[in-house]
Amino acid sequence: MSADHDDQNLWGPLGALLHVVYEIDDRERMLTRLFQGLREVLRFSSGVFLGIDAQRLQLREGFAFDCADSTLTAYLEHYAAFDPYVLRGPANFRINQSVRLSELIDDGALGRSAFIDFMQTVPYRHALAAVCGYRGRPLAAFCIHRPPGQPDFTTEDGHLISALAPHLGRSLALRAWLAHHSARESSGLLAFDERGQLVFRDVAAERLLEGHDVVELFEILTRKESPSMVVLADQHYGVERLAWQPSSLLTRFMLPEESAGTSALMTREVREALGKAERGMIVRLRRFEQRHDLCQRLRRYGLSPREVRIAEQAIVSHLSNADLADRQHISAETLKSHLREVYRKTQTRNRRELILKVLGLKRDGA
């Protein structure tokens, strides 16, 4: 019964720790609360969290809990090369599986190691760590310490960290994904009925269009040559008109009020209303990101990486050919040769036509 009670004491708080991992947006605050909550379950003196550059398999600056930030700097600049956890090599990483320091090196070898100097500055004698990751990609190293004189971490302690690690890995992957897409200003969605009345816009569209006139947007989009980019109050937006489909979740907003509320979903009035819905407009909108969007569009024409860089600079820099050649560290003749190839692949004749075409102000074949 005592063993069952101890097991309940150990695993009961896991739910609270998972809440911290997933629900607190600020990373430093999340890590602080995580270490604090973990300390209520496992006795430890300090802890560290170090990010991992998955592309380079390199440790990065991170977060220190109850130990000086300067110890992280010293570790990354010197002592990491002697760390038994690092020396086991990436082939032996067990993603989201905890490992005790004592499983990697015995007391005698540790006492002769240069790493003991670092351990004494923190200070700690026992460590329990895990490489947290997602889908096989290491994202962070998580480690807690106990000082000399205290017992080593137990197998049960390790099981708890192993249970927590994959959730921490998923949380880190989700945060990275959200940060990337927030930086890209996630696209917003709007719906207009056949009369041009705005009947729906999501939160992203509301944020993107704050202070702008949606009536002007509708008028621009209903012109004969509907553009793929619009300008509202000097702000450029990429736009895409989406055809209404019977499977659209926006159908309710495209119907007249009297038809939308009917209980007979296939009455003649509703069928007629659905026919009118096809004349409505659903628009995907996003803020135009000059460098990212230009390069992405240029690649669609089959330009080489060098040609993409030159074409992008030709569009945004307003430099002369001579100055542009200097910036690219190539001769003027080489630049002209690259530009001729850019014009050939994009079916344009000069910079002006290239700008109009790539920015969506001139339709292909016009």
C-alpha positions in Angstrom: 0.0 0.0 0.0 2.9 2.3 0.8 4.3 1.7 -2.7 1.0 2.5 -4.3 0.8 5.7 -2.3 4.3 6.7 -3.3 3.4 6.0 -7.0 0.3 8.2 -6.7 2.3 11.0 -5.1 4.8 10.8 -8.0 2.4 10.6 -11.0 -0.5 12.6 -9.7 1.0 16.0 -10.4 1.9 15.1 -14.0 -1.4 16.5 -15.3 -0.6 19.9 -13.7 2.9 19.9 -15.3 1.4 19.1 -18.7 -1.0 22.0 -18.2 2.0 24.3 -17.7 3.8 22.9 -20.7 0.9 23.5 -23.1 -1.0 26.4 -21.7 1.6 29.1 -20.8 2.6 31.0 -23.9 5.7 32.8 -22.6 8.5 30.3 -22.8 10.5 31.7 -19.8 7.5 31.8 -17.6 6.5 28.3 -18.7 9.9 26.9 -17.9 10.0 28.7 -14.5 6.6 27.2 -13.6 7.7 23.8 -15.0 10.8 23.6 -12.8 8.8 24.9 -9.8 6.1 22.3 -10.3 8.6 19.5 -10.8 10.4 20.5 -7.6 7.2 19.7 -5.7 7.5 16.2 -6.9 11.2 15.5 -7.2 13.8 17.0 -4.9 16.5 18.8 -6.9 18.7 21.9 -6.4 18.9 23.4 -9.9 18.1 22.8 -13.5 18.9 23.9 -17.0 17.1 24.0 -20.3 19.2 24.4 -23.5 17.8 24.7 -27.0 19.1 22.4 -29.7 19.7 23.6 -33.3 18.3 20.5 -35.0 20.0 21.5 -38.3 23.5 21.7 -36.8 23.0 19.4 -33.8 24.4 22.2 -31.6 23.3 23.3 -28.1 22.1 26.9 -27.8 21.6 29.4 -25.0 18.7 28.5 -22.8 17.3 28.9 -19.3 18.9 28.4 -15.9 16.8 27.6 -12.9 18.3 28.4 -9.5 21.8 28.6 -11.0 23.7 31.6 -12.5 23.1 32.4 -16.1 26.9 32.7 -16.4 27.2 29.0 -15.8 25.4 28.4 -19.1 27.8 30.6 -21.0 30.8 28.8 -19.5 29.2 25.5 -20.3 28.5 26.3 -23.9 31.9 28.0 -24.5 34.0 25.4 -22.9 32.6 22.6 -20.7 30.1 21.1 -23.0 32.9 19.3 -24.9 33.6 17.4 -21.6 30.0 16.7 -20.7 29.3 12.9 -20.5 25.9 13.5 -21.9 27.4 15.2 -25.0 30.2 12.7 -25.4 27.8 9.8 -25.8 27.2 11.2 -29.3 23.9 11.8 -31.3 23.8 8.1 -32.4 23.1 7.2 -28.8 20.5 9.9 -28.1 17.3 8.4 -26.9 14.8 11.2 -27.8 12.4 11.8 -24.9 14.0 9.1 -22.7 15.6 10.2 -19.4 19.2 9.2 -18.5 21.0 9.6 -15.2 24.5 10.9 -15.2 25.6 7.8 -13.1 24.4 5.6 -16.0 27.0 7.2 -18.3 30.1 7.5 -16.2 31.3 6.0 -12.9 32.5 8.1 -9.9 36.2 7.4 -10.6 36.1 8.5 -14.2 34.0 11.5 -13.4 36.5 12.6 -10.7 39.3 12.6 -13.3 37.2 14.4 -15.9 37.6 18.1 -16.7 33.8 18.3 -16.4 34.0 17.9 -12.6 35.2 21.5 -12.5 32.0 22.7 -14.0 29.9 20.5 -11.7 31.5 22.1 -8.7 30.8 25.6 -9.8 27.0 25.0 -10.2 27.3 22.9 -7.8 25.8 19.4 -8.3 26.8 15.8 -8.1 23.8 13.9 -9.6 21.9 14.7 -12.8 18.9 13.5 -14.6 18.4 14.6 -18.1 16.4 14.1 -21.3 16.7 15.2 -24.9 13.2 16.5 -25.7 12.1 16.3 -29.3 9.3 15.8 -31.8 9.2 13.3 -34.6 12.7 12.2 -34.0 14.1 15.8 -34.1 16.0 16.9 -30.9 14.7 20.3 -29.8 16.1 20.8 -26.3 18.1 19.3 -23.5 16.4 19.3 -20.1 18.4 18.5 -17.0 17.9 18.7 -13.2 20.6 18.4 -10.5 21.2 17.3 -7.0 24.1 18.5 -4.8 26.8 16.3 -3.2 25.5 14.6 -0.1 22.0 13.8 -1.5 21.1 10.5 -3.1 21.0 9.9 -6.8 17.8 10.1 -8.8 15.7 6.9 -8.8 14.4 4.8 -11.6 10.9 6.2 -10.8 12.2 9.7 -11.1 13.5 8.9 -14.5 10.1 7.4 -15.5 8.4 10.7 -14.7 10.9 12.8 -16.7 10.5 10.3 -19.6 6.7 10.8 -19.5 7.1 14.6 -19.4 9.7 14.9 -22.1 7.6 14.1 -25.2 5.0 16.6 -24.2 7.7 19.2 -23.7 9.0 18.3 -27.2 5.6 18.7 -28.8 5.1 22.0 -27.0 8.4 23.3 -28.3 7.6 22.2 -31.9 4.2 23.8 -31.6 5.7 27.1 -30.3 8.2 27.2 -33.2 5.4 26.5 -35.7 3.2 29.3 -34.3 6.1 31.7 -34.1 6.9 31.1 -37.7 3.3 31.5 -38.9 2.7 34.5 -36.7 5.7 36.1 -38.3 4.2 35.3 -41.7 0.9 36.9 -40.7 -1.5 34.0 -41.1 -4.0 34.6 -43.9 -7.5 35.9 -43.1 -10.8 34.9 -44.7 -13.6 37.2 -45.8 -17.0 36.6 -47.5 -19.1 39.0 -49.4 -22.6 38.4 -50.6 -23.8 39.1 -54.2 -24.5 42.7 -53.2 -21.0 43.3 -51.9 -22.0 43.3 -48.3 -19.4 41.9 -45.9 -21.1 38.9 -44.3 -18.1 37.2 -42.6 -14.5 37.8 -41.6 -12.4 35.8 -39.3 -10.1 37.1 -36.6 -7.0 37.2 -38.8 -8.8 39.2 -41.5 -10.1 41.6 -38.9 -6.6 42.1 -37.6 -5.1 42.5 -41.1 -7.8 45.0 -42.2 -8.0 47.1 -39.1 -8.7 50.7 -40.2 -9.2 49.8 -43.8 -12.4 50.1 -45.9 -13.7 46.7 -47.0 -16.0 48.3 -49.5 -13.0 49.5 -51.4 -11.5 46.0 -51.3 -14.7 44.5 -52.8 -14.8 47.2 -55.6 -11.2 46.4 -56.5 -11.8 42.7 -56.6 -14.9 42.9 -58.8 -13.1 44.8 -61.6 -12.7 43.0 -64.9 -9.0 42.3 -64.3 -9.1 41.1 -60.7 -5.6 41.5 -59.2 -3.6 39.1 -57.1 -2.4 42.1 -55.0 -4.3 45.2 -53.7 -3.2 48.4 -52.0 -5.2 49.8 -49.2 -3.8 52.9 -47.5 -0.3 52.2 -48.8 -0.3 48.7 -47.4 0.0 45.9 -49.9 -2.0 42.7 -49.6 -1.9 39.5 -51.5 -5.4 38.3 -52.3 -7.0 35.2 -53.7 -10.6 34.8 -54.8 -12.1 31.4 -53.8 -15.1 30.0 -55.6 -18.0 29.1 -53.4 -18.5 25.3 -53.1 -21.5 23.3 -51.7 -19.2 22.0 -49.0 -18.2 25.5 -47.8 -18.8 26.2 -44.1 -19.5 29.8 -45.1 -22.7 28.9 -46.9 -24.8 30.1 -44.0 -23.3 33.6 -44.4 -23.9 33.6 -48.2 -27.7 33.0 -47.9 -30.3 35.7 -47.4 -31.5 35.8 -43.8 -35.0 34.5 -44.6 -33.6 31.5 -46.5 -30.8 30.7 -44.0 -33.4 30.2 -41.3 -35.7 27.9 -43.1 -36.2 24.4 -41.8 -36.9 22.9 -45.2 -33.3 22.9 -46.5 -34.1 21.9 -50.0 -37.0 24.2 -50.8 -37.0 26.0 -54.1 -36.2 29.3 -52.2 -33.1 27.8 -50.7 -32.0 26.3 -54.0 -32.4 29.8 -55.6 -30.5 31.3 -52.7 -27.6 28.8 -53.2 -27.5 29.9 -56.8 -27.0 33.4 -55.7 -24.3 32.3 -53.2 -22.3 31.3 -56.3 -22.3 34.9 -57.2 -20.9 35.9 -53.8 -17.2 36.2 -53.1 -14.9 34.4 -50.7 -11.5 36.0 -50.3 -8.3 34.9 -48.7 -6.2 37.8 -47.7 -2.6 38.2 -46.3 -0.2 40.9 -45.8 2.3 41.1 -48.7 5.8 40.3 -47.5 8.1 41.8 -50.0 11.2 39.7 -49.9 9.5 36.4 -49.1 6.7 36.8 -51.6 8.9 38.0 -54.4 11.4 35.2 -54.1 8.6 32.6 -53.9 6.9 34.0 -57.1 10.2 34.2 -59.0 11.0 30.6 -58.3 7.7 29.6 -60.0 9.2 30.8 -63.3 12.1 28.3 -63.0 14.8 30.8 -62.1 18.0 29.6 -60.6 18.9 30.7 -57.1 21.4 33.4 -58.5 18.7 34.6 -60.9 16.1 34.8 -58.1 18.5 37.0 -56.0 19.3 39.3 -59.0 15.7 39.6 -60.0 14.6 40.3 -56.5 17.2 43.1 -56.1 16.3 44.5 -59.6 12.7 44.8 -58.4 13.1 46.3 -54.9 16.4 48.2 -54.9 15.9 50.7 -57.8 19.6 50.5 -58.4 21.2 51.0 -61.8 22.6 47.9 -63.5 26.1 49.1 -62.6 25.3 49.5 -58.9 23.4 46.3 -58.9 26.4 44.5 -60.4 28.6 46.0 -57.7 26.2 44.8 -54.9 26.2 41.2 -56.4 30.1 41.3 -56.8 29.8 40.5 -60.5 30.6 42.4 -63.7 28.1 44.5 -65.5 28.1 42.1 -68.5 27.5 39.1 -66.2 24.6 41.0 -64.6 23.1 41.8 -68.1 23.4 38.1 -69.0 21.5 37.1 -65.9 18.8 39.7 -66.4 18.3 38.5 -70.0 17.7 35.0 -68.8 15.3 36.3 -66.1 13.4 38.2 -68.8 13.3 35.2 -71.1 12.0 32.9 -68.4 9.4 35.3 -67.1 8.4 36.4 -70.7 9.1 40.0 -70.0 11.3 42.6 -71.8 12.5 44.9 -69.1 12.4 45.7 -65.4 9.1 47.5 -65.6 7.4 44.5 -67.2 9.1 42.2 -64.7 7.8 44.3 -61.8 4.2 44.4 -63.2 4.2 40.7 -63.8 5.8 39.4 -60.7 3.7 41.6 -58.4 0.5 40.4 -60.1 -0.3 43.8 -61.6 -0.1 42.4 -65.1 -1.9 39.1 -65.9 0.0 36.5 -67.8 -0.8 36.9 -71.5 -2.0 40.5 -71.1 
